[in-house]
Amino acid sequence: MIKFIALEDLLPIRNEVLRNGRLRPDECRFPSDAFDSIFHLGYYVGDELATVASFHQNSYGDFEGVGYQLRGMATIEKYRGQGYGNQLVNFAIVYLRGKKVNYLWCNARKVALQFYHNCGFEIISDEFDVPGIGPHHVMYVKIQ
Ligand SMILES: CC(C)(COP(=O)(O)OP(=O)(O)OC[C@H]1O[C@@H](n2cnc3c(N)ncnc32)[C@H](O)[C@@H]1OP(=O)(O)O)[C@@H](O)C(=O)NCCC(=O)NCCS
């Protein structure tokens, strides 16, 4: 089941999945977590949080319309490959469409390009490196 969740609920998964457990959950906050437009989604399997992602208003380059950025996309290892990430992103897209948002974009790790492609995203940048994390592309999906 997909729910809107609090930042504090997802920080342990951000740390475990996206920072290899190297940090304290509190150190996994993004500056964008403080934005008014931020919302966080979680996919629960029973009582257990399996997948998380965060979304905030942010335009990309000179793209027209209202843009949102997806950050912190993560599924804990034992629940990967079961479609939870795909369902969570699709939930967000339907929700953002209702809020008249025009597009969603993200900095996608190269290893996750196929995942985002399956969610309807396309690559819109050259490859670039994020120090300590690896190669990325910007990906984008038009919502309306
Ligand atoms: C990328 C990540 C978030 C995907 O989460 P997930 O919950 O495993 O995603 P899904 O299960 O929807 O899709 C993953 C794969 O499962 C497969 N799959 C299995 N059953 C599926 C279903 N019912 N519906 C959709 N996909 C399904 C898909 O083909 C997909 O394969 P692909 O990505 O190789 O094409 C997860 O792998 C992860 O946390 N990785 C480490 C962190 C990371 O790289 N995050 C992205 C940062 S940009």
The ligand as an SDF file (V2000), in Angstrom:
LIG
                    3D

 48 50  0  0  0  0  0  0  0  0999 V2000
   16.1030    1.5410   -8.6440 C   0  0  0  0  0  0  0  0  0  0  0  0
   15.1830    0.9610   -7.5660 C   0  0  0  0  0  0  0  0  0  0  0  0
   14.6250    2.0980   -6.7260 C   0  0  0  0  0  0  0  0  0  0  0  0
   14.0310    0.2350   -8.2500 C   0  0  0  0  0  0  0  0  0  0  0  0
   13.1000   -0.1640   -7.2390 O   0  0  0  0  0  0  0  0  0  0  0  0
   12.2330   -1.5020   -7.3980 P   0  0  0  0  0  0  0  0  0  0  0  0
   11.1780   -1.4410   -6.3470 O   0  0  0  0  0  0  0  0  0  0  0  0
   13.1290   -2.6770   -7.4270 O   0  0  0  0  0  0  0  0  0  0  0  0
   11.5970   -1.2440   -8.8270 O   0  0  0  0  0  0  0  0  0  0  0  0
   10.6490   -2.2020   -9.6960 P   0  0  0  0  0  0  0  0  0  0  0  0
   10.4800   -3.5160   -8.9950 O   0  0  0  0  0  0  0  0  0  0  0  0
    9.4510   -1.4160  -10.0330 O   0  0  0  0  0  0  0  0  0  0  0  0
   11.5060   -2.3630  -10.9880 O   0  0  0  0  0  0  0  0  0  0  0  0
   12.7710   -2.9840  -10.9130 C   0  0  0  0  0  0  0  0  0  0  0  0
   12.8330   -4.1510  -11.8350 C   0  0  0  0  0  0  0  0  0  0  0  0
   11.8810   -5.1290  -11.4500 O   0  0  0  0  0  0  0  0  0  0  0  0
   11.2290   -5.6760  -12.6070 C   0  0  0  0  0  0  0  0  0  0  0  0
    9.8450   -6.0170  -12.2110 N   0  0  0  0  0  0  0  0  0  0  0  0
    9.5070   -7.1770  -11.6430 C   0  0  0  0  0  0  0  0  0  0  0  0
    8.1920   -7.2200  -11.3970 N   0  0  0  0  0  0  0  0  0  0  0  0
    7.6750   -6.0300  -11.8000 C   0  0  0  0  0  0  0  0  0  0  0  0
    6.3640   -5.4740  -11.8010 C   0  0  0  0  0  0  0  0  0  0  0  0
    5.3080   -6.1640  -11.3490 N   0  0  0  0  0  0  0  0  0  0  0  0
    6.1940   -4.2100  -12.2700 N   0  0  0  0  0  0  0  0  0  0  0  0
    7.2530   -3.5050  -12.7320 C   0  0  0  0  0  0  0  0  0  0  0  0
    8.5120   -4.0110  -12.7560 N   0  0  0  0  0  0  0  0  0  0  0  0
    8.7350   -5.2520  -12.3020 C   0  0  0  0  0  0  0  0  0  0  0  0
   11.3090   -4.6090  -13.6550 C   0  0  0  0  0  0  0  0  0  0  0  0
   11.4830   -5.1910  -14.9330 O   0  0  0  0  0  0  0  0  0  0  0  0
   12.5230   -3.8040  -13.2580 C   0  0  0  0  0  0  0  0  0  0  0  0
   13.6370   -4.2220  -13.9760 O   0  0  0  0  0  0  0  0  0  0  0  0
   14.6290   -3.1540  -14.6220 P   0  0  0  0  0  0  0  0  0  0  0  0
   14.6950   -1.9540  -13.7180 O   0  0  0  0  0  0  0  0  0  0  0  0
   15.9150   -3.8880  -14.6780 O   0  0  0  0  0  0  0  0  0  0  0  0
   14.0290   -2.8880  -15.9420 O   0  0  0  0  0  0  0  0  0  0  0  0
   15.9300   -0.0740   -6.6640 C   0  0  0  0  0  0  0  0  0  0  0  0
   16.5660   -1.0140   -7.4900 O   0  0  0  0  0  0  0  0  0  0  0  0
   16.9520    0.5580   -5.7410 C   0  0  0  0  0  0  0  0  0  0  0  0
   16.6270    1.0220   -4.6450 O   0  0  0  0  0  0  0  0  0  0  0  0
   18.2360    0.5700   -6.1900 N   0  0  0  0  0  0  0  0  0  0  0  0
   19.3160    1.1110   -5.3880 C   0  0  0  0  0  0  0  0  0  0  0  0
   19.2010    2.6090   -5.2350 C   0  0  0  0  0  0  0  0  0  0  0  0
   19.1370    3.3340   -6.5690 C   0  0  0  0  0  0  0  0  0  0  0  0
   19.9130    3.1020   -7.4880 O   0  0  0  0  0  0  0  0  0  0  0  0
   18.1660    4.2790   -6.6480 N   0  0  0  0  0  0  0  0  0  0  0  0
   17.9890    5.1140   -7.8170 C   0  0  0  0  0  0  0  0  0  0  0  0
   18.7370    6.3700   -7.6020 C   0  0  0  0  0  0  0  0  0  0  0  0
   18.6340    7.4340   -9.0310 S   0  0  0  0  0  0  0  0  0  0  0  0
  1  2  1  0
  2  3  1  0
  2  4  1  0
  2 36  1  0
  4  5  1  0
  5  6  1  0
  6  7  2  0
  6  8  1  0
  6  9  1  0
  9 10  1  0
 10 11  2  0
 10 12  1  0
 10 13  1  0
 13 14  1  0
 14 15  1  0
 15 16  1  0
 15 30  1  0
 16 17  1  0
 17 18  1  0
 17 28  1  0
 18 19  1  0
 18 27  1  0
 19 20  2  0
 20 21  1  0
 21 22  1  0
 21 27  2  0
 22 23  1  0
 22 24  2  0
 24 25  1  0
 25 26  2  0
 26 27  1  0
 28 29  1  0
 28 30  1  0
 30 31  1  0
 31 32  1  0
 32 33  2  0
 32 34  1  0
 32 35  1  0
 36 37  1  0
 36 38  1  0
 38 39  2  0
 38 40  1  0
 40 41  1  0
 41 42  1  0
 42 43  1  0
 43 44  2  0
 43 45  1  0
 45 46  1  0
 46 47  1  0
 47 48  1  0
M  END
$$$$
